[in-house]
Amino acid sequence: MKVKAAGTVLCFNFEEAKFRQLEALCRKQGHRIRAIDPSTYNKTLGELAGFITPKEVSKKFQLNVEEGPQRDAAETVAAAENDHAFDEELMVIYNMPGTILDKLLNACKQQKLDIPYKAMLTGTNAEWYPDEMAAQIADEHNRLSRKQ
């Protein structure tokens, strides 16, 4: 019996064992899951999800992707990793209705799968880079912990 995919989960900076545990939960519930390679952290969340193309990003931010100094592939990968590197494990979820999301998060809790940096992809944050999302969540965590 084929399970229809209910949503997609993008994983950043996950240790292999933790990713495999989350992958098993996601696949059991019919979700797609992808481990995102650090060499692609120079792409927006929307690009990584496949919703925004580099040309759309360039047009929106009035950038010319053909201009600028030319780098070889190794320099480009190194720059991407350095410019947008971050250490936190981050899970970005999209195309997942609330009740189905709750089911996934409850399953993570039952499996004692701690992922403090979780976010839903929105029209606003689709234009952010993964490190910007992680920084935003860290700020929110700090604000909430100060209030307690």
PEJOWO-V60961 format. One record per backbone hydrogen bond with DSSP energy under -1.0 kcal/mol. CO is the residue of the C=O (numbers start at 1). NH is the residue of the N-H. Records with the same first field share a line. If there is no record, write none. Layout:
CO = NH + NH
//
This chain:
7 = 32
8 = 94
9 = 34
10 = 92
11 = 36
12 = 90
15 = 19
16 = 20
17 = 21
18 = 22
19 = 23
20 = 24
21 = 25
22 = 26
23 = 27
24 = 28
25 = 29
26 = 31
32 = 9
34 = 11
37 = 40
38 = 41
40 = 43
44 = 48
45 = 49
46 = 51 + 52
53 = 57
54 = 58
55 = 59
56 = 60
57 = 61
58 = 63
64 = 67
72 = 76
73 = 77
74 = 78
75 = 79
76 = 80
77 = 81
78 = 82
79 = 83
80 = 84
90 = 12
91 = 119
92 = 10
93 = 121
94 = 8
97 = 101
98 = 102
99 = 103
100 = 104
101 = 105
102 = 106
103 = 107
104 = 108
105 = 109
106 = 110
107 = 111
108 = 113
109 = 112
112 = 114
117 = 91
119 = 93
122 = 126
124 = 127
125 = 128
126 = 46
128 = 45
129 = 133
130 = 134
131 = 135
132 = 136
133 = 137
134 = 138
135 = 139
136 = 140
137 = 141
138 = 142
139 = 143
140 = 144
141 = 145
142 = 146
143 = 147
//
